[in-house]
Amino acid sequence: MCLTCGCGSDEVLIRGRKPLNKPKAPVSFKLHRVEAKVAEDTQRVVKLEQDILHKNDRHAQANRKFFTEQGILALNLVSSPGSGKTTLLVRTLQALQDRYPLAVIEGDQQTEQDADRIRATGVPAVQINTGKGCHLDAQMVERALPEMPTPEGGMLFIENVGNLVCPAGFDLGEFAKVVVLSVTEGEDKPLKYPDMFRAAGLMLLNKCDLLPYLSFDVELAESCARRVNPDIRIIRLSAVSGEGMNEWLSWLETQRRGKR
């Protein structure tokens, strides 16, 4: 259960496996007119969230240890829905699959459509369906890892559920978060969702081939991102036209060398 937004999941499925956890009765907090009781309930919510994040961090540490031992560059791809993450990922895998071992973990609430698109490239992919959950957590990733060949010395791409809120707070054990912002979205997205852009090491400004047809202000979008995170690197690209792909692939190679 994610107490950041209140979402919960009765079932988390990995390739049609049985639910990872038995359904639990939802935790509910009734409103009370007595201020003391409200304060008590608020403290319980805060403690539960702290406990959940602490548990997640333990699993994240285990994942990170595994990735380090295997020399794997693990990246957490995050964005809002429709940013073009999967198309970009397919293009990336096609460019790299003859050079390095690769694997993908796909996160969506339902369906295996994105995982099927990845598998069509020849790269192994595990689909995690989060049910009502709005993000992946470290335990889900940990449970998914044995379901795929280990990309030793290569790269693991974790495509998170489309959401710019909760994934910012959940460490999966990745080397870095890569946030994808498309030019079909608002320039002020980094200001509206600062936690995500603050947590990311790289921003990919995607769908730049559409700029001639839009009123999107690239400089403003990049300025907003740097207001939130002065150290964020930004790459302008298009998964369709190929613009900026070489810079993205070069960044990946540099990070991979650093993990070996």
N, C-alpha and C positions, 0 to 999 in steps of 0.2 A: 504494500500500500504506500502511495506517495502522499505524504502529509504536506508537501509543498503546495500542491494544488487540490488535494482531496480525492484524487482518482484512486481506483483500486482495481485489482484484477482477480477474478475467480480462477482463471486458467492462464498459464503461460505454456505455450506449445512450441516444441522444437522438432521440426520435421514430422509432425504428427504424433510425437511421443505422448505418453500420458502426462497429465498436469504435473509440474514440478512440485507443487504444494497442494495439499488438500484445501478445498474452499473453506474459508474461515468467515465467521460472522463479522460483518462490517463493524468497525469501531465508530460509535456515534457519541456525540456530545450534545446534550439537551441544553437549551437556553434557560437560564434561571434569572429571576429578578434580583436575587440576593447577590450583591457585588462580591462577597467573599467566595461564593460558589463559582461565579464566573472566573474569578482569578485562579481558583483551584483547577478548573477545567483547562484554562489556558496553559497553566504550568504542565498539566498532563500532556497536552498536545505538543508543547515544546520538548518535553522529555522523550516522548515517543519519536518525534522527528530526529532528535539527537541520537537515539538508540538505533534507528533505522540507518542513518548515515554512518554511524560508527560500524555497524555490521557490514554495510556496503564497502567501507574503506578496507576492512579486513580481507574481503574477497578481492578487492582491487589490488591490494598488495600482493596477494598470491598470484593474480594474473600477471602483474608487472614482473614478478620474479621469474615466472615461466617465460615471458617474452624476452627478458634479458638473457636468460640461460640459453635460449634457442636463437638468439641473435635476430629477433623478429622486430621490425618496425611496425608497431600497431598504431593506427590512426582512427580517431573517432570523428566521423563525418556527420555534422549537424546542420540543420537548416529548418526553415518553415516548409510546409508541403508545397510541391510544385516548383522548387528552385532549380530542378534539373540534376539533382545529386546522382540518380541512377544512370542517366545518360552520360554524365561526366565520368562516372565510375566505369561504365562499360568501355568508353573510349580509352580510359587510362589502362585498364587491364589488357586491352588489345595491343597497346603500345609496349607493355612491359612483360607480357606472359612468356615470351621467348628468352627473357633475360634473367628473371628471378622467380623463385617459388612464390606463389600468390594464393591468398584465400580471402573469403569475404563472409562476414556475418551480417545478415540483413534483419533489420527490425521494423516490423509493421504490426498494426493491431490485428489485421486479418490478411488472408491470401498469401500465396507463394509467388505472386507475379514477378516481383523484383528479383527474387532468388532465381527464378527460371530464366530471367533475362541474363543474369550473371552466368549461370551454368551453360547457357548457349555459347559463351565465349570459350568454354573449356576450362574455366577456373572454378574450383570447388566452392560451393556456397551453402551455408546453413541458414535456414529461415527461422527466426524467432517471432512468433505471434504473441503479442503482449495482452490480447484480449481488451479489457478496458483500460489497461495501463498506457500512459502517454510517453514512456521512455524506457530504454534499456537500463538495467543495473548490472553491477559487477558479477553477481551470482549467476545471472542469465548467461553472461558471456563465458563464465567459468564452466557452466554445464554444457555449453555449445562446443567448446574447444575439442573434446574427444570425438565429435561427430564429423570431423574433417581431417584431411592430411595436414600435418604440421608444416607450415611454410618456413622451415628452418633457414635462417640466413636471408629471408625474403621479407614480404610485407603482408600484413593483415589489415584489411579495411573493414571497419565496423560502421555500417550505415545505420544511424540511429533513426528512431521514429521521428517523423516530421513535426518539430516542436521547438520553439526558441526559448522555452521557459525551463522546464524541469531537467532536461539533459545537462544543463549547465552545472547543476549541483551534484551530479552523480559521476564519480570517477570510475572508469571501467578498467583502469590499469594501463590506459593508452599512453603513448609517448606524447601525443599532442591532440588537441581538438582542432579540427579544420572546419570553419563555418563557411557555408556557401550562401551568398546573397545574390539573387538574380536581379537584373535591371528591370524586370517587370514588377518589382516590389518598390516600396517607398525608400527614398534616400535616408530617411530618419529611423529606419529599423534598428540601427545600433543604439540609438538613444532610447528607443522604446523597450529594447530588450538588452540592457547593458550587461547583465551578468553573463550572458552567452558570449558576447563579443569581448568581454574582459577575460573570459576563460580561454579564448581561442588564441593559438599562436599564429594562425594564418587565416586570412579571409580570401576566398575565391569569389571574385565578382563575375558571375556567370551570365551567359546569354548576351554577350556584348555584340553579337551579330545583329541584334534587334535595335541597337541604339539609334540608327537612322530613322526608325519609325516611332520612337518614344520621346517623351520630354524629360527623361531621367537625367539628373545632374550627377555625373560620375564624381567630379571633384567634391561636391557636397557630401555624397555618400561616404567617400573615403575620409573626409574631414570629420564626419560624425563618428566613424569607427575609431579614428585616432583620438578623438576627444575622450572616448571611453577607455581606449587602450593605446597609449602612445607607442607601444612597442610592437603592435600588430603588423605583420607583413601582409601586403595586399598584392594579389595577382589578378589582372584583368584577363578574362579568357572567354572562349566560346567552345563548348563541346561539339557544336555542329560544324562551325567553320574551321576549327583547329587553332584559331587565334589564341596565343598565350599558352598553348599546351606544352610547348618545349620548356617554357619557364617553370611550369608546374612539375613536369617530369624531372627537370634538373633539381628542383627543390626536394623532391622525393629521394632522388639519388644521393643528395648531400646528407639528408637525414639518415638514410639507410647506412651510409658509410660510418656515420657517427655512432651507430648502434652496434657495430661489429667490433 
